[in-house]
Amino acid sequence: MRGRIYHLAVSMALAFCLWLSLAGLDASLVDFTVGLYPHSLPDNLSLKGETPKTVTIRVRANAAQARFLSDGKLGLPLDLSQAREGYNIFPVSLEPLNLPRGVEIYEVNPETIEFEAQSLPRKEVQVQAKVVGRPAPGFRLESLVLEPAAVTIQGPPEILARLNRLETTPLIVDGLARYAVLVVNAVIPEGAVTIVGSNEIKASVSISEEDRLQAVYADIPVEMEILSDQDQRHRGKVSPAVIDPASLIIRPARVSVTVSWPASLDRPVEDEVRAQVMVNGEQLRAKGRITALVTAVPPGGAEVTGISPETVEISYAPPEDEASKPRRVKP
């Protein structure tokens, strides 16, 4: 069995060699079009006018080789890294093609690529920050300094003529409450435009407290919340069973509240300003009269800067049926 396989393999190899030798007998001259792909042109140069897009090569190849070449979609890279301003001549090198073994090159047309390169003009343009977000409440963006404030760009004259400034990538100031240095980049427009040198821009952001307005709300009613000792230990839960609010007298019943707010916000509505006191029900019931500190709740974004008066007097007048009950006197 092994002998049969061996003889079969030898026969196939001989047949392949015979085919190659016979195929070589019909070798002929064939022309192929090869695409040119220029690359690595220095950044400070641009090609002036049109350059050849293809070259034609004439090779001697047999039918099998010709079929391989026609199916391969040949392309030839053209290195322009050594180009200089002005007139240039570059020889066409076919080494990168990697033609099949046995293919002979007879002619390449054209043998050189001729083109003119021009130096790209430069232009200095201002940089404009693209500010995104707002500083923290009560603060404002006082100043913004970009370093550098301008960059040099390079590109075709028709594109540079339309550019007078470049915008930066988003400069996010959202929530800032102090001085900060942020790094952004200039946004390069579409097209053959480049920035000469570094594209890193430092933005020095100065934040200051916002200008504030102030108003006095002179007739704010004092709201009362009655607490028990147990309620106070549990963060002020209301216990209406301790004392009847109708039995309480507050003097004065209204206070003046001074409110300050950032100039960027609307003036607070009077109904949004609240004044309140928290009263210990058991203590008031025992003493009959106490002095309580007034607190005020401003609307969002505003701040209470003063309350007048700061305290009020609360008196307890028990109902007649309760007042008639004899009180136990401790011996």
Backbone torsions as a table, in degrees:
resi	resn	phi	psi	omega
1	MET	NA	-43.7	-179.6
2	ARG	-64.2	-36.0	-179.2
3	GLY	-64.8	-37.0	178.9
4	ARG	-65.5	-41.9	179.0
5	ILE	-63.3	-41.0	-179.2
6	TYR	-62.8	-47.9	-178.9
7	HIS	-64.2	-33.8	178.2
8	LEU	-66.7	-41.9	179.3
9	ALA	-64.5	-42.1	179.3
10	VAL	-63.5	-39.9	-179.5
11	SER	-64.0	-41.1	179.5
12	MET	-66.5	-39.3	178.5
13	ALA	-64.2	-42.9	178.8
14	LEU	-63.8	-40.0	179.1
15	ALA	-63.5	-39.4	179.0
16	PHE	-64.5	-43.3	179.4
17	CYS	-64.3	-38.3	178.1
18	LEU	-64.1	-40.2	179.1
19	TRP	-62.5	-41.4	179.4
20	LEU	-63.7	-41.6	-178.7
21	SER	-66.5	-39.8	178.4
22	LEU	-69.3	-38.9	179.0
23	ALA	-63.4	-35.1	179.6
24	GLY	-65.5	-22.0	-178.5
25	LEU	-67.9	-27.1	-178.4
26	ASP	-97.8	19.1	177.9
27	ALA	-59.7	139.9	-178.6
28	SER	-148.0	172.0	178.1
29	LEU	-82.6	128.4	-177.9
30	VAL	-131.1	140.2	177.4
31	ASP	-100.5	137.6	177.1
32	PHE	-130.8	144.0	175.0
33	THR	-96.1	128.6	-177.3
34	VAL	-117.9	127.3	178.4
35	GLY	-73.0	141.1	178.1
36	LEU	-100.6	135.7	-178.5
37	TYR	-128.6	87.4	179.6
38	PRO	-64.0	145.6	178.4
39	HIS	-153.6	165.7	174.1
40	SER	64.9	29.7	173.2
41	LEU	-66.5	132.1	-179.7
42	PRO	-52.2	145.6	-175.1
43	ASP	-61.5	-26.2	-176.2
44	ASN	-87.5	5.7	-177.9
45	LEU	-122.7	156.5	170.8
46	SER	-138.2	152.6	179.5
47	LEU	-78.3	134.2	-179.9
48	LYS	-99.9	118.4	-179.2
49	GLY	80.5	-173.5	-177.8
50	GLU	-86.3	145.9	173.9
51	THR	-117.0	154.6	179.3
52	PRO	-55.2	138.7	179.5
53	LYS	-97.4	-19.6	-178.6
54	THR	-142.9	162.7	168.2
55	VAL	-129.6	157.4	177.7
56	THR	-110.4	129.3	176.8
57	ILE	-115.7	140.1	176.0
58	ARG	-110.3	124.1	-176.8
59	VAL	-128.4	158.2	171.4
60	ARG	-100.4	119.3	-176.6
61	ALA	-150.3	152.3	176.0
62	ASN	-83.4	-179.2	-174.7
63	ALA	-61.8	-42.7	-179.3
64	ALA	-65.1	-41.9	180.0
65	GLN	-67.5	-39.6	179.3
66	ALA	-63.7	-39.2	178.4
67	ARG	-65.0	-38.9	178.3
68	PHE	-63.9	-43.6	-178.7
69	LEU	-67.2	-38.5	-179.1
70	SER	-69.3	-29.2	179.5
71	ASP	-84.7	-12.6	-171.9
72	GLY	-83.1	-10.9	-177.7
73	LYS	48.3	68.5	-173.4
74	LEU	-63.2	140.5	174.9
75	GLY	-138.2	144.1	-175.0
76	LEU	-125.3	111.1	175.8
77	PRO	-69.6	144.2	-179.3
78	LEU	-125.6	107.8	-176.7
79	ASP	-78.1	116.9	180.0
80	LEU	-108.5	20.0	-175.6
81	SER	-64.3	-22.2	-179.5
82	GLN	-96.0	10.7	-179.2
83	ALA	-65.4	149.7	179.2
84	ARG	-127.0	161.7	177.3
85	GLU	-62.8	135.3	-179.0
86	GLY	107.8	-151.7	-175.1
87	TYR	-83.6	133.2	-178.5
88	ASN	-129.7	145.8	173.5
89	ILE	-128.6	122.3	179.8
90	PHE	-120.3	125.8	176.1
91	PRO	-69.2	148.1	177.4
92	VAL	-88.4	116.2	178.4
93	SER	-101.5	127.5	-178.4
94	LEU	-94.5	3.0	-177.9
95	GLU	-58.3	-39.5	-178.9
96	PRO	-66.4	-9.3	-177.0
97	LEU	-70.5	-29.7	-178.0
98	ASN	53.5	59.6	180.0
99	LEU	-67.2	151.6	178.2
100	PRO	-58.4	151.3	179.9
101	ARG	-62.1	135.3	179.7
102	GLY	96.9	-14.2	178.4
103	VAL	-79.6	127.6	-178.5
104	GLU	-107.3	131.5	178.4
105	ILE	-89.5	127.8	179.9
106	TYR	-104.9	-34.0	-173.9
107	GLU	-160.3	146.8	171.6
108	VAL	-130.4	134.7	-175.3
109	ASN	-137.3	118.5	-1.9
110	PRO	-80.7	160.7	180.0
111	GLU	-81.5	-21.1	178.8
112	THR	-132.2	152.0	174.7
113	ILE	-106.8	123.3	-178.6
114	GLU	-111.9	133.2	179.6
115	PHE	-156.0	163.8	177.4
116	GLU	-113.7	132.8	178.7
117	ALA	-112.7	137.9	178.9
118	GLN	-119.2	147.7	179.4
119	SER	-75.3	132.2	-179.9
120	LEU	-74.1	135.3	177.5
121	PRO	-70.9	160.7	178.4
122	ARG	-120.3	156.8	-179.0
123	LYS	-152.3	138.1	176.1
124	GLU	-93.6	128.5	-179.6
125	VAL	-127.3	150.1	178.6
126	GLN	-74.2	154.3	177.6
127	VAL	-109.1	131.4	179.6
128	GLN	-115.6	126.5	-177.7
129	ALA	-73.6	136.9	174.4
130	LYS	-99.6	94.3	-174.9
131	VAL	-81.3	130.4	-179.7
132	VAL	-124.3	131.6	177.2
133	GLY	91.4	-179.2	179.7
134	ARG	-132.3	148.1	175.6
135	PRO	-59.7	172.2	-180.0
136	ALA	-58.7	154.4	178.8
137	PRO	-53.3	133.9	-179.5
138	GLY	89.4	-1.1	-179.9
139	PHE	-123.5	159.4	-179.7
140	ARG	-139.2	158.6	176.2
141	LEU	-79.5	108.4	-176.1
142	GLU	-81.6	-46.9	-179.6
143	SER	-153.9	159.2	-179.1
144	LEU	-143.3	120.8	-178.2
145	VAL	-121.1	125.8	178.2
146	LEU	-100.6	137.0	178.7
147	GLU	-134.5	110.1	1.0
148	PRO	-78.4	158.7	179.4
149	ALA	-85.8	-9.6	179.4
150	ALA	-145.5	153.4	177.9
151	VAL	-129.4	158.1	177.3
152	THR	-99.8	126.4	178.5
153	ILE	-113.2	158.7	-176.9
154	GLN	-137.7	135.5	-179.0
155	GLY	175.9	-175.6	178.7
156	PRO	-59.6	142.6	-176.5
157	PRO	-56.9	-37.4	-176.4
158	GLU	-67.4	-27.1	178.0
159	ILE	-82.4	-42.9	-179.9
160	LEU	-60.5	-32.4	-178.2
161	ALA	-63.2	-24.9	-177.8
162	ARG	-91.7	-7.2	-175.3
163	LEU	-105.9	124.0	175.5
164	ASN	-118.1	-17.3	176.9
165	ARG	-158.4	160.6	176.7
166	LEU	-121.7	141.3	176.1
167	GLU	-90.1	152.3	179.1
168	THR	-89.0	167.5	167.5
169	THR	-64.3	160.7	-174.6
170	PRO	-52.4	127.6	175.3
171	LEU	-100.4	102.2	-170.7
172	ILE	-89.5	114.7	178.9
173	VAL	-110.6	8.3	-175.2
174	ASP	-59.5	123.6	176.6
175	GLY	82.7	0.3	-179.0
176	LEU	-68.1	140.0	177.9
177	ALA	-131.8	10.6	179.4
178	ARG	-155.8	173.2	-179.9
179	TYR	-61.3	140.8	-179.6
180	ALA	-149.6	151.9	173.8
181	VAL	-115.8	117.9	-178.1
182	LEU	-115.3	150.5	-178.9
183	VAL	-110.5	127.8	177.6
184	VAL	-131.6	178.9	177.6
185	ASN	-130.9	153.3	173.2
186	ALA	-75.8	138.6	-179.9
187	VAL	-86.7	119.5	-179.0
188	ILE	-84.3	127.9	-179.9
189	PRO	-68.9	161.5	177.3
190	GLU	-64.7	144.9	-177.8
191	GLY	121.0	179.9	-175.2
192	ALA	-84.5	58.8	179.2
193	VAL	-116.2	134.6	177.6
194	THR	-128.3	160.0	175.9
195	ILE	-99.3	129.1	179.6
196	VAL	-81.5	120.4	-178.8
197	GLY	89.5	-159.7	-176.2
198	SER	-72.8	145.5	177.7
199	ASN	-106.8	19.0	179.5
200	GLU	-92.7	127.8	-178.3
201	ILE	-123.8	127.2	178.1
202	LYS	-95.1	128.4	179.6
203	ALA	-110.1	114.4	176.8
204	SER	-91.2	113.9	-174.1
205	VAL	-107.8	118.3	177.5
206	SER	-101.1	126.9	-178.8
207	ILE	-115.7	134.4	177.8
208	SER	-134.2	163.6	178.3
209	GLU	-65.8	139.5	-177.2
210	GLU	-73.0	146.7	173.3
211	ASP	-58.1	139.1	-176.1
212	ARG	-120.5	147.9	174.7
213	LEU	-106.5	161.7	-175.9
214	GLN	-142.7	144.8	177.7
215	ALA	-148.0	152.4	178.5
216	VAL	-108.1	124.0	176.1
217	TYR	-102.3	106.8	-163.5
218	ALA	-90.9	-2.3	-173.4
219	ASP	-140.3	57.5	-177.5
220	ILE	-94.9	120.9	179.9
221	PRO	-67.3	144.8	179.0
222	VAL	-89.6	118.9	176.6
223	GLU	-90.5	149.5	-174.6
224	MET	-124.8	139.3	175.1
225	GLU	-123.6	122.1	-175.6
226	ILE	-95.4	129.0	-178.2
227	LEU	-123.0	155.4	169.6
228	SER	-104.0	171.4	176.2
229	ASP	-57.9	-40.5	-180.0
230	GLN	-67.2	-39.0	178.6
231	ASP	-61.9	-40.6	-178.9
232	GLN	-64.7	-32.9	177.2
233	ARG	-71.5	-18.9	179.7
234	HIS	-112.1	38.7	170.1
235	ARG	62.5	41.3	166.5
236	GLY	78.7	42.4	173.1
237	LYS	-77.3	137.7	-176.4
238	VAL	-73.1	137.1	178.2
239	SER	-128.8	82.0	-174.3
240	PRO	-65.5	-16.9	-178.7
241	ALA	-72.2	-15.4	-175.4
242	VAL	-71.8	-44.6	-174.9
243	ILE	-153.7	145.5	-178.8
244	ASP	-84.2	119.9	-179.2
245	PRO	-58.2	-27.2	179.6
246	ALA	-66.6	-15.9	-179.8
247	SER	-90.2	7.2	-176.9
248	LEU	-106.7	145.2	176.7
249	ILE	-125.1	126.6	179.5
250	ILE	-109.1	129.7	176.9
251	ARG	-132.5	122.1	-9.6
252	PRO	-76.1	158.7	-177.7
253	ALA	-85.9	-11.2	179.4
254	ARG	-134.8	149.1	-178.2
255	VAL	-133.1	167.8	174.0
256	SER	-100.6	134.1	-179.8
257	VAL	-122.6	124.9	176.7
258	THR	-96.0	127.5	-175.7
259	VAL	-123.1	137.8	175.9
260	SER	-117.8	143.7	179.9
261	TRP	-148.7	154.5	178.8
262	PRO	-61.5	144.7	-177.1
263	ALA	-63.2	-21.8	-178.9
264	SER	-76.7	-13.9	-179.1
265	LEU	-98.2	159.3	176.4
266	ASP	-72.8	154.8	177.2
267	ARG	-61.6	131.5	179.3
268	PRO	-59.9	142.5	175.6
269	VAL	-77.6	140.3	-175.6
270	GLU	-56.9	-37.2	-178.8
271	ASP	-65.9	-17.3	-179.2
272	GLU	-85.5	-12.1	179.6
273	VAL	-92.5	123.9	-176.5
274	ARG	-123.0	143.1	173.9
275	ALA	-119.8	140.8	-177.4
276	GLN	-151.1	158.7	173.3
277	VAL	-131.8	151.3	174.5
278	MET	-111.9	128.6	-173.2
279	VAL	-118.7	132.6	172.9
280	ASN	-80.5	111.0	-174.0
281	GLY	-62.0	-46.2	-178.9
282	GLU	-62.0	-40.8	-179.0
283	GLN	-66.7	-42.3	179.8
284	LEU	-66.1	-38.7	-179.8
285	ARG	-64.9	-34.8	-178.5
286	ALA	-76.2	-40.2	-174.6
287	LYS	-91.6	-29.6	-179.3
288	GLY	86.8	-22.6	-179.7
289	ARG	-157.0	132.1	177.8
290	ILE	-140.4	162.7	174.6
291	THR	-107.3	129.8	-175.7
292	ALA	-122.5	144.9	179.2
293	LEU	-81.6	133.8	179.5
294	VAL	-90.7	133.0	172.0
295	THR	-117.2	158.2	-178.8
296	ALA	-130.6	145.4	179.9
297	VAL	-114.6	111.7	-180.0
298	PRO	-86.6	164.3	174.3
299	PRO	-70.5	167.5	-176.7
300	GLY	-56.5	133.1	178.6
301	GLY	89.2	-14.4	-179.3
302	ALA	-99.0	169.7	-177.3
303	GLU	-141.3	136.0	177.1
304	VAL	-83.6	123.0	-179.7
305	THR	-109.4	-7.6	178.7
306	GLY	-170.5	146.9	175.3
307	ILE	-134.4	131.7	-179.3
308	SER	-137.6	122.9	-7.8
309	PRO	-73.6	162.5	-178.2
310	GLU	-79.2	-20.5	179.3
311	THR	-130.2	156.9	174.3
312	VAL	-130.0	159.1	178.6
313	GLU	-103.7	129.4	-178.6
314	ILE	-115.6	124.0	179.8
315	SER	-111.5	146.1	-179.9
316	TYR	-110.3	119.2	177.0
317	ALA	-114.5	96.9	-175.2
318	PRO	-66.6	153.1	176.2
319	PRO	-58.6	159.1	-175.9
320	GLU	-60.1	-40.7	-177.8
321	ASP	-65.9	-31.4	179.2
322	GLU	-79.8	-35.5	-178.2
323	ALA	-68.8	-27.9	-178.1
324	SER	-77.2	-15.7	179.3
325	LYS	-70.4	134.9	178.3
326	PRO	-66.9	138.7	177.9
327	ARG	-91.4	141.6	176.2
328	ARG	-76.7	128.4	178.8
329	VAL	-105.0	124.5	179.1
330	LYS	-66.8	133.4	-179.4
331	PRO	-68.3	NA	NA
